[in-house]
Amino acid sequence: MEIENFTSESMLILVGLTNHRKEQILLFGVFLTIYLLTIFGNLMIIVLVQIDTQLHTPMYFFLSHLAAMEIVYVTSSSPQLLTHLMAGNGVISLTQCMLQGYIALSTGCTECLLLGVMAYDRYLAICKPLRYASAMDRKHRHLLATSCWITGSLYSLLSVVSILYHPFCGPSYINHFICELQFVLKFSCGDIKLTKAILNAVAAFLVMMPLSVILYSYGRILYSVTQMQSAAGWRKAFSTCSSHFVVVTLFYGSVISIYIIPQSTSDPDQDKQIAVLYVVVTPLLNPIIYTLRNKDVHRAMSKVMKGIGLID
């Protein structure tokens, strides 16, 4: 394919999930439904945490930030995906592509760090209950949440600046349905080995640091639970941590699949298939997982529904 130079207004083409028009229309309906349900579910969590004083705890504070992050993430990718499915093509400018990649990477890093903070919060609540109130007071939890957002944004900015440092050349076709900076970097001309090494090293640190916190926290929680004599203590610890553990498994399973496990050269669509999980499915599942067996959220939801007259 012909090599060509790119400017900020140059157009890229996202190949998408399928070229068959009927499948595109079907996927449009499915993804639009999922997108609306995702926004509703995560927005519901934010609203409930804000209006119900009994949910004004560190755990639900961090959960509301995770929900806000999911809304930003899916809104950075799903509307564009839906537009391309409806139009039947994936034309996008390099500027729009880089912006989407920036937001997606920023929120992804933020989620990674937030999951680590939430695991640490559960560790303090179960293993250090006497220190919990002071360690997770209003000042400290706002500081932790803000640090996650800022760190994710700074790493994403570093990635964009590093990629834009290199001139771009063709081909202009990207075999994906969204813009991810790791794929955009492949279109850079010249030697990109140093850039890839720096970005990969920082990314590995941002992934492994919260993962280490999560593993340590759950290791200590498991040890503490085994020392408990009462079945009630076991049930409380399990109900407190099970939802977060499932979300962590989904998130890191996707990250490991896409970034760590060697990709099959015989299946060029494998990255797209895995991406559907963390771009479309996981943001929808997170609010369901956190609310499915959560009595506090159920009570708050019933209270709101009674207040607006939906139930007696």
C-alpha positions in Angstrom: 0.0 0.0 0.0 1.2 3.5 -0.8 3.1 5.4 1.9 1.9 8.9 2.5 2.5 11.8 5.0 -0.1 12.7 7.5 -1.2 16.1 9.0 -3.6 16.8 11.8 -6.5 17.0 9.3 -5.5 13.8 7.5 -8.2 11.2 7.5 -7.8 7.7 8.8 -10.2 4.8 8.2 -11.2 2.4 11.0 -11.9 -1.0 9.4 -14.5 -1.7 12.1 -16.1 -5.0 13.2 -17.7 -5.9 9.9 -18.2 -4.7 6.4 -21.6 -6.3 5.9 -24.4 -3.7 6.0 -27.0 -5.9 7.7 -24.5 -6.8 10.4 -23.6 -3.2 10.9 -27.3 -2.2 11.4 -27.8 -5.1 13.8 -24.6 -4.1 15.8 -25.8 -0.5 15.8 -29.0 -1.5 17.6 -27.2 -3.8 20.1 -24.4 -1.3 20.9 -26.9 1.6 21.2 -28.9 -0.3 23.7 -25.8 -1.3 25.7 -24.5 2.3 25.6 -27.8 3.7 27.0 -28.0 1.1 29.7 -24.3 1.7 30.6 -24.9 5.4 31.0 -28.1 4.9 33.0 -26.6 2.3 35.3 -23.5 4.3 36.1 -25.4 7.5 36.4 -27.8 5.8 38.8 -24.9 4.9 41.1 -23.6 8.5 41.1 -27.0 9.9 41.9 -27.7 7.4 44.7 -24.4 8.0 46.3 -25.0 11.8 46.2 -28.5 11.9 47.6 -28.4 9.1 50.2 -26.5 10.1 53.3 -26.0 6.4 54.3 -24.0 5.9 51.2 -21.6 8.8 52.1 -18.8 6.3 52.9 -15.3 5.9 51.4 -16.3 2.7 49.6 -19.3 4.3 47.8 -17.3 7.5 47.2 -14.7 5.6 45.2 -17.5 3.6 43.5 -19.1 6.9 42.3 -15.7 7.9 40.8 -15.4 4.6 39.1 -19.0 5.1 37.6 -18.1 8.6 36.4 -14.9 7.2 34.8 -17.0 4.6 33.0 -19.3 7.2 31.6 -16.4 9.3 30.3 -14.8 6.2 28.8 -17.8 4.8 26.9 -18.8 8.3 25.8 -15.3 8.7 24.2 -15.7 5.6 22.1 -19.3 4.4 21.7 -20.9 7.5 19.9 -18.1 7.4 17.3 -18.6 3.6 17.0 -22.3 4.0 16.5 -21.8 6.8 14.0 -19.5 4.6 11.9 -21.9 1.7 12.1 -24.8 3.9 10.9 -22.7 5.5 8.2 -21.2 2.3 7.0 -17.6 3.6 7.1 -15.1 4.5 9.7 -13.6 7.7 8.4 -12.0 9.8 11.2 -9.4 12.6 11.3 -6.0 12.1 12.9 -6.9 14.8 15.4 -10.1 13.1 16.4 -8.3 9.8 16.6 -5.7 11.1 18.9 -8.3 12.8 21.1 -10.2 9.6 21.5 -7.1 7.6 22.2 -6.1 10.2 24.8 -9.4 9.9 26.7 -9.6 6.2 26.4 -6.0 5.7 27.8 -6.5 8.3 30.5 -9.7 6.7 31.8 -8.2 3.3 31.5 -5.2 4.3 33.7 -7.6 6.0 36.1 -9.7 2.8 36.5 -6.5 0.8 37.1 -5.4 3.1 39.9 -9.0 3.4 41.3 -9.3 -0.4 41.6 -6.0 -0.4 43.6 -7.3 2.4 45.9 -10.6 0.5 46.4 -8.8 -2.7 47.3 -6.7 -0.7 49.9 -9.9 0.8 51.2 -11.4 -2.7 51.8 -8.1 -3.8 53.4 -8.2 -1.0 55.9 -11.9 -1.5 56.6 -11.5 -5.2 57.4 -7.9 -5.5 58.7 -7.4 -2.1 60.3 -10.8 -1.0 61.5 -9.5 1.3 64.2 -7.4 3.3 61.7 -10.0 3.3 59.0 -11.9 6.4 59.9 -8.7 8.6 60.0 -7.0 7.0 57.0 -10.1 7.4 54.8 -11.4 10.7 56.0 -12.9 13.2 53.6 -9.5 14.8 52.9 -7.6 11.6 52.2 -10.2 10.0 50.0 -10.5 13.1 47.9 -6.7 13.2 47.6 -6.6 9.6 46.5 -9.3 10.0 43.9 -7.9 13.2 42.5 -4.4 11.6 42.3 -5.8 8.7 40.2 -7.5 11.1 37.7 -4.4 13.3 37.4 -1.9 10.4 37.1 -4.0 8.8 34.4 -4.3 12.1 32.5 -0.6 12.8 32.7 0.4 9.4 31.4 -2.0 9.7 28.5 -0.7 13.2 27.7 2.9 11.8 27.8 1.8 9.1 25.3 0.1 11.6 22.9 3.1 14.0 23.0 5.6 11.1 22.4 3.6 9.8 19.5 3.1 13.2 17.9 6.8 13.8 18.1 7.2 11.3 15.2 5.9 12.2 11.7 3.1 10.0 10.4 3.0 7.9 7.3 0.6 5.4 5.7 -1.2 3.2 5.3 -4.2 5.0 6.6 -6.3 1.9 7.4 -6.5 0.8 11.1 -7.8 -2.7 11.7 -9.9 -1.7 14.7 -13.2 -0.1 15.6 -11.8 2.5 17.9 -8.6 4.6 18.1 -6.0 3.3 20.5 -2.7 5.0 20.8 -0.7 1.8 20.6 -2.2 1.2 17.1 -1.7 4.9 16.0 2.0 4.6 17.0 2.5 1.9 14.4 1.9 4.6 11.7 4.8 6.7 12.9 7.8 7.0 10.6 11.3 6.6 11.8 12.7 4.8 14.8 10.0 4.4 17.4 11.8 1.8 19.6 12.7 4.3 22.3 9.2 5.8 22.4 7.6 2.3 22.7 10.1 1.3 25.4 9.4 4.4 27.5 5.6 4.2 27.1 5.6 0.4 27.8 7.8 0.9 30.9 5.5 3.6 32.4 2.4 1.6 31.5 3.8 -1.5 33.1 4.5 0.5 36.3 1.0 2.0 36.3 -0.5 -1.5 35.9 1.7 -3.5 38.2 1.7 -0.9 41.1 -2.1 -1.1 41.7 -2.1 -4.8 41.0 0.5 -5.3 43.7 -1.7 -3.3 46.1 -4.7 -5.4 45.1 -2.9 -8.7 45.6 -1.4 -7.6 48.9 -4.7 -6.2 50.2 -6.7 -9.4 49.3 -3.9 -11.6 50.7 -4.2 -9.8 54.1 -8.0 -9.8 53.9 -8.0 -13.5 53.2 -5.7 -14.1 56.2 -7.8 -12.0 58.5 -11.0 -13.8 57.4 -9.5 -17.2 58.2 -8.8 -16.0 61.7 -12.5 -15.0 62.2 -14.6 -17.4 64.3 -18.0 -16.2 63.4 -19.8 -17.0 60.2 -21.3 -13.5 60.2 -17.8 -12.1 59.9 -17.0 -14.4 56.9 -20.3 -13.3 55.2 -19.6 -9.6 55.8 -16.1 -9.8 54.4 -17.2 -11.8 51.4 -20.1 -9.4 50.5 -17.8 -6.4 50.9 -15.1 -7.7 48.6 -16.7 -10.1 46.1 -18.1 -7.4 43.8 -14.7 -5.6 43.6 -12.9 -8.8 43.0 -15.1 -9.7 40.0 -14.6 -6.2 38.5 -10.8 -6.5 39.1 -10.8 -9.9 37.3 -12.7 -8.5 34.3 -10.4 -5.5 34.0 -7.1 -7.2 34.4 -8.2 -10.1 32.4 -8.7 -7.8 29.5 -5.5 -5.9 30.0 -3.4 -9.1 30.2 -5.1 -10.5 27.1 -4.5 -7.4 25.0 -1.1 -6.2 26.2 0.8 -9.1 27.8 -0.3 -12.4 26.1 1.3 -12.7 22.6 -1.3 -12.0 20.0 -2.0 -14.6 17.3 -0.6 -13.6 13.9 -3.1 -15.9 12.2 -6.1 -13.9 13.5 -5.7 -10.2 12.8 -9.2 -9.5 14.3 -8.3 -10.9 17.7 -7.5 -7.5 19.2 -10.9 -6.2 18.1 -12.7 -9.2 19.6 -11.0 -8.7 22.9 -11.6 -4.9 22.8 -15.4 -5.5 22.6 -15.1 -6.9 26.1 -13.5 -3.9 27.7 -15.0 -1.2 25.5 -18.6 -2.3 25.4 -19.3 -5.1 27.9 -17.3 -4.3 31.0 -18.6 -0.7 31.5 -22.2 -2.2 31.5 -21.4 -5.0 33.8 -19.6 -2.9 36.5 -22.8 -1.2 37.9 -24.7 -4.5 37.7 -22.0 -6.3 39.6 -21.8 -3.7 42.3 -25.5 -3.4 42.8 -26.8 -6.9 42.2 -26.5 -8.1 45.8 -25.8 -4.8 47.5 -28.5 -4.2 50.2 -27.4 -0.6 50.8 -27.9 0.3 47.1 -31.2 -1.6 47.0 -32.4 0.3 50.0 -31.3 3.6 48.6 -33.0 2.8 45.2 -36.3 1.8 46.9 -36.2 5.0 48.9 -35.8 7.1 45.7 -38.5 5.2 43.9 -40.9 5.7 46.7 -40.0 9.4 46.8 -41.0 9.8 43.2 -44.1 7.6 43.5 -43.0 4.7 41.3 -43.6 2.2 44.2 -45.7 2.4 47.4 
